[in-house]
């Protein structure tokens, strides 16, 4: 399987990249890791005339954390860097966990966090926890920057809110509440190197009594055309004392919101059941962790 013929471009500065993206428009695609893009090209799903490689642009790389303000992650930061970053593990553990479940080690050392988002696959690993953590994306162009909540940036299957000439430059994560915890869970056909049939993430916080739920953001992946932010689960949990009975109601509510499909990885019915299983597990794990904060 071969790709179409294309011209490879290697800008060294953001300005060069923005000029190329603006001038070439829909004829060009941005490449960083290429682990998803090249597969799409080989499968003839897309056939760009130009590839703009932004890997050499320092401004798009790295993980920077500032206490009290949060974290900025450059779009070309490798998934493995996110997986092993001590500060990500400490402050945003759901994201580190999800990064560690993406593909093989070889893929994680090539793929980028920006690429995993821009691919806009419903089963993508990192968008789910990023949305749960309140991440925003910064979209840059020659005209300036535009900041968008990640949950609004992914609009559908392989569909994103990226205007012509724009490049996803970085992710901005807010400082987590001192008493909040984040957790990630997934299910695939096997334990390693399998695309998720369902994944989910939660950002969870208790009141000072360590029993009453103060805040919840609950997000499901691979059950809708984009990361699905639950409305029903927070509505049930917030302000209530955590209990097994409440967890059962929340799991049923999550199942009611999910809109899974049948494909080669799992049936609609199986995904529906797994939503309930993972929701119970994830909420109980988050509650136990939050009681220790």
C-alpha positions in Angstrom: 0.0 0.0 0.0 1.4 3.3 -1.1 0.5 7.0 -0.5 -0.2 9.5 -3.2 2.6 11.7 -4.5 3.1 14.7 -2.3 5.6 17.5 -1.6 7.2 17.5 1.8 7.7 20.9 3.5 9.9 21.4 6.7 9.3 24.8 8.3 11.6 25.8 11.2 9.5 28.6 12.7 5.8 29.2 13.5 5.7 32.0 11.0 7.0 29.8 8.2 4.4 27.1 9.1 1.5 29.6 9.2 2.5 31.1 5.8 2.5 27.6 4.3 -0.7 26.6 5.9 -2.4 29.8 4.7 -1.0 29.7 1.2 -1.7 26.0 0.5 -5.0 25.7 2.3 -6.9 22.5 1.8 -4.1 21.1 -0.4 -1.9 20.6 2.6 -2.0 18.6 5.8 0.0 19.1 9.0 2.2 16.2 10.0 3.8 15.7 13.4 4.1 12.0 14.4 2.3 10.7 11.3 1.2 7.5 13.0 -2.5 8.2 12.0 -2.0 10.5 9.0 0.2 8.1 7.0 -2.3 5.3 7.6 -5.1 7.4 6.2 -3.0 8.3 3.2 -2.2 4.7 2.5 -5.8 3.8 2.8 -6.6 6.5 0.3 -8.9 8.2 2.7 -7.0 11.5 2.2 -4.6 12.5 -0.5 -2.9 15.8 0.3 -0.7 17.4 -2.2 1.6 18.8 0.5 2.7 17.7 4.0 3.8 20.4 6.4 6.1 18.9 9.0 6.0 20.9 12.2 8.3 18.7 14.3 11.3 21.0 14.2 9.4 24.0 15.6 10.5 24.4 19.2 7.5 26.6 20.1 5.1 23.7 19.5 7.0 21.3 21.8 7.2 20.6 25.6 5.3 20.3 28.9 5.3 23.4 31.1 3.6 23.6 34.5 3.2 26.7 36.6 1.8 26.2 40.1 -1.6 27.9 40.5 -2.0 28.5 36.8 -1.9 25.0 35.3 -0.2 23.3 32.4 0.6 24.0 28.8 1.5 21.1 26.5 2.8 21.7 23.0 0.9 20.0 20.2 4.0 18.1 19.0 4.8 16.7 22.4 5.2 13.0 22.1 2.7 10.8 23.8 5.5 9.0 25.6 6.6 12.3 27.1 3.1 12.8 28.5 3.0 9.2 29.7 6.3 9.5 31.7 6.1 13.2 32.8 6.3 13.3 36.6 4.3 16.5 36.8 1.6 15.1 34.5 1.4 11.9 36.6 1.1 14.0 39.8 -1.3 16.7 38.7 -3.3 15.1 35.8 -3.0 11.3 36.3 -5.9 10.4 34.1 -4.1 11.9 31.1 -0.8 10.1 31.9 -2.7 6.8 32.2 -4.5 7.3 28.9 -1.2 8.2 27.2 0.3 5.0 28.4 -2.5 2.9 26.8 -2.0 4.3 23.3 -0.6 1.7 20.9 2.8 0.3 21.4 5.9 1.9 22.9 7.2 2.5 19.4 4.0 4.3 18.5 4.0 6.4 21.7 7.5 7.6 21.0 6.5 8.8 17.5 2.9 10.0 17.9 2.0 13.4 19.3 -0.8 14.6 21.6 -1.9 17.1 19.0 -2.1 14.4 16.4 -4.2 12.2 18.7 -6.7 15.0 19.0 -6.7 16.2 15.4 -7.2 12.6 14.1 -10.7 13.0 15.8 -11.3 9.3 16.2 -14.1 8.5 18.6 -11.9 5.9 20.2 -8.9 8.3 20.7 -7.3 7.8 24.1 -6.1 11.3 25.2 -9.1 13.5 24.2 -11.4 11.8 26.7 -9.3 12.7 29.8 -8.3 16.1 28.3 -11.9 17.0 28.1 -12.6 15.8 31.6 -9.7 17.9 32.9 -11.2 21.1 31.2 -8.5 21.4 28.5 -8.6 24.1 25.8 -6.7 24.1 22.5 -4.9 27.1 21.1 -5.3 27.4 17.4 -2.7 29.6 15.8 -2.3 31.3 12.4 -0.8 34.3 10.8 -3.8 36.3 12.1 -3.2 35.3 15.7 -4.5 32.8 18.2 -7.9 31.3 18.9 -8.7 29.4 22.1 -11.4 26.8 22.1 -12.6 24.2 24.7 -11.5 20.8 23.5 -15.0 19.4 23.8 -16.1 21.9 21.1 -13.0 21.5 18.9 -13.8 17.9 18.0 -17.0 18.2 16.1 -17.4 14.6 14.8 -15.7 11.6 13.3 -12.4 13.0 11.8 -14.0 16.4 12.0 -12.5 19.3 13.9 -13.1 23.1 14.2 -9.8 24.1 12.4 -10.1 27.0 10.0 -8.0 27.2 6.9 -4.5 28.4 7.8 -4.7 27.4 11.4 -2.5 25.0 13.2 -3.2 23.4 16.6 -0.3 24.8 18.6 -0.9 23.8 22.2 -3.2 22.5 25.0 -4.0 24.6 28.1 -5.1 22.7 31.2 -6.4 24.6 34.2 -4.8 24.1 37.7 -6.7 21.2 39.3 -8.5 21.8 42.5 -6.4 20.7 45.5 -9.0 18.2 46.5 -9.9 16.8 43.0 -8.7 13.5 41.5 -8.9 12.3 37.9 -9.1 8.7 36.7 -9.2 7.0 33.3 -10.6 3.5 32.3 -10.9 1.7 29.1 -11.9 -1.7 27.6 -10.6 -3.3 24.4 -10.6 -6.8 22.9 -7.3 -7.5 24.5 -5.0 -5.9 27.1 -2.4 -4.3 24.8 -2.1 -2.5 21.5 -5.9 -2.6 20.9 -8.1 0.3 19.9 -10.6 1.0 22.7 -14.1 -0.2 22.3 -15.1 2.1 25.2 -13.0 4.6 27.3 -14.0 7.1 29.9 -12.5 9.6 32.3 -13.7 11.5 35.3 -12.5 14.5 37.3 -14.0 14.1 40.8 -14.1 16.2 44.0 -15.6 15.6 47.4 -16.8 18.1 50.1 -14.8 18.4 53.3 -16.9 15.6 54.9 -15.3 13.2 52.4 -18.8 11.7 51.6 -20.7 14.4 49.6 -19.8 14.8 46.0 -18.8 18.4 45.3 -18.0 18.3 41.6 -17.9 15.8 38.7 -17.0 15.9 35.1 -17.6 12.6 33.4 -16.6 11.9 29.8 -17.1 8.9 27.6 -15.2 7.9 24.5 -16.0 5.5 21.6 -19.7 5.7 22.3 -20.5 8.8 20.3 -19.0 10.8 17.3 -16.8 12.8 19.7 -16.0 12.7 23.5 -19.4 12.6 25.2 -19.6 14.9 28.2 -22.2 13.5 30.6 -25.0 15.8 31.9 -26.9 13.0 33.7 -24.0 11.7 35.9 -23.1 15.1 37.5 -26.8 15.8 37.9 -27.3 12.7 40.0 -24.0 12.8 42.0 -23.4 16.5 42.9 -24.6 17.4 46.3 -25.3 13.7 47.2 -23.6 11.4 49.6 -21.7 8.8 47.7 -23.1 5.3 47.9 -23.3 2.0 45.9 -26.9 2.7 45.2 -26.0 6.1 43.7 -23.3 4.6 41.6 -25.7 2.1 40.1 -28.0 5.0 39.2 -25.1 6.9 37.7 -24.0 3.9 35.6 -27.5 3.5 34.3 -27.6 7.2 33.4 -24.3 6.9 31.5 -25.7 4.0 29.6 -28.7 6.0 28.7 -26.6 8.8 27.3 -24.2 6.6 25.3 -24.9 6.2 21.6 -22.5 3.3 20.6 -22.3 1.6 17.2 -21.5 -1.9 16.1 -18.2 -2.3 14.3 -15.3 -4.8 14.0 -14.2 -4.2 17.6 -17.5 -4.6 19.4 -21.2 -4.6 19.1 -23.5 -1.9 20.1 -24.9 -4.1 22.9 -21.5 -5.0 24.2 -20.4 -1.4 24.3 -23.6 -0.5 26.1 -22.9 -3.0 28.8 -19.2 -2.0 29.1 -20.3 1.6 29.7 -22.1 0.5 32.9 -19.1 -1.7 34.0 -16.5 1.0 33.5 -18.7 3.8 35.1 -19.1 1.8 38.3 -15.4 1.0 38.4 -14.3 4.5 37.6 -16.6 6.3 40.0 -15.7 4.0 42.9 -11.9 4.4 42.2 -12.3 8.2 42.0 -14.3 8.3 45.3 -11.7 6.2 47.1 -8.9 8.4 45.8 -10.7 11.6 46.7 -11.2 10.4 50.3 -7.4 10.2 50.6 -6.7 13.8 49.3 
